[in-house]
């Protein structure tokens, strides 16, 4: 298995662990000093309170807590995994429910992961935040 294939498998393992609701094990896939940003945008919103960069596992754990307090995310659907060197780009989509309104959302996204020594050291998550915010009303 090449390093690129192994990196893809590590990212797939991350998604499987998150889908199982096992955030502590998911955090072990990250380097301690991970850089995590979701969503990647210059414009925040009160609805997406999880919007801000995170810099370590503890802060990423807080991201998941904030997200879970506002949304129930269903199974991810993966459209593509692209690996080059230490980077893995994942194109996907998912749907879920906004807890405060009960509204079901669907959205497409792209995540870019960077790995070093078999740990994820960076994740940037891109999606249309304006499209998602509308489900909070």
N, C-alpha and C positions, 0 to 999 in steps of 0.2 A: 504494500500500500504506500502510495506517495504521501509526502507531507501535506499536499493540497487535499487529497482524499481523506486523510486523517483529520484535517481541520474541518472539513464538511461533516464528518461523523461526530466530532465534538459539538458542533453547532446543532446538529440534529438531536443529539443527546440532551442539550439544553432545552430545546422545545419540548421533547418528550417529558422531561422532568417537570417543567412548568405546567404542562397539560395535566399531569398527575397531581398538581397542587403541592408539590414537594419543593417549596422555595428554599429551605435550608440546603438541600442537595444541589439545587440549581446554583446557589451562591458559591458552592465549592468548585464550580466549573470556571469561575472568574478568578483572575489575579486579585490579590488584596487591594492593589491600587488601580483598579479598573476606572476607565473614563466611560460614563454611560450618559447618553442624552436621548430622551424620548419625550415628546417629539422634537425633532431638530427644526427649530423655527426661531425667528427673532421676535415673534409676537406671541406673548403668553395670553392666557385667558383664565378667568376665575374658575370656569367649569373644569378645565384640565389642570387641576392643582398640582399634578405630578410633573408639570413642565418646569424643568430646570436641570442643569447638568449635575451628575453625581460623580464622586471621585473615589469611592471605595465600596467594599461589600456592604457595610452597614448602611450607607446612603442608598445603595441599590435595593436593599431590603425595604427601606422606607418608601421607595418608589412603588414596589409591589403592594405594600400596605395601602398607600394612597389610591392606587388604581383599583384594588379590590373593594375599597369602601365606596366606590362610585360606579363600578361596572362589573358585570359578569361576562367574562369572555368565553365564547365557545371554542371548539377545536379549530386550530389553525389549518388553513389549506395552503400548501406550498406549490408555487408555480414553477420556481426554478432555484437552483443553487449553483452559484458560479464561484469558483475558487481560482485565485491567482496569488502565488507566493503566500504571504501570511494573512491574506484577506479572503473573506467569504462574504459574498453578496447573496442575500435571500430575497426573492420576490414572493409575496404571498398575499393572502386576504383572510379575513375572518369576520365573524359576526358575533354579536353579543347583545346584552341588554343594559341600558342605563338604569341603575337602581332607583333613582329619584323619580323617574317618569315612567318606567316600564317600557319605554320605547326600544325597539330592536334596531340596531344599526348594522350596517355592513360597510367595510372599507378595505381598500387595497393599500399595501404598504411595501416599503423596501427597507431592509436592515443591512447595515454594513458592519461586519465583525472583523476585528484584527486579533490575531493570536500570537502568543510567544510562549515557548516551552509548554505547549499543550494546554494553555490557559487563555481565556478570553481577556484581553487587556483593553479593548475598546468596542463600544457598540453605539452606532448612531441609527436612529429609527426615524424614517421619513414617511409622513402621511399627511393627508389633507385635514388639517385641524378644523377649518371652518365647516367642513362637511360633518365632522364628528360632533362639534359643539351644538349643531341644530337639534340633535337628539336629546339634549338636556332641557328642551322647552316643549 
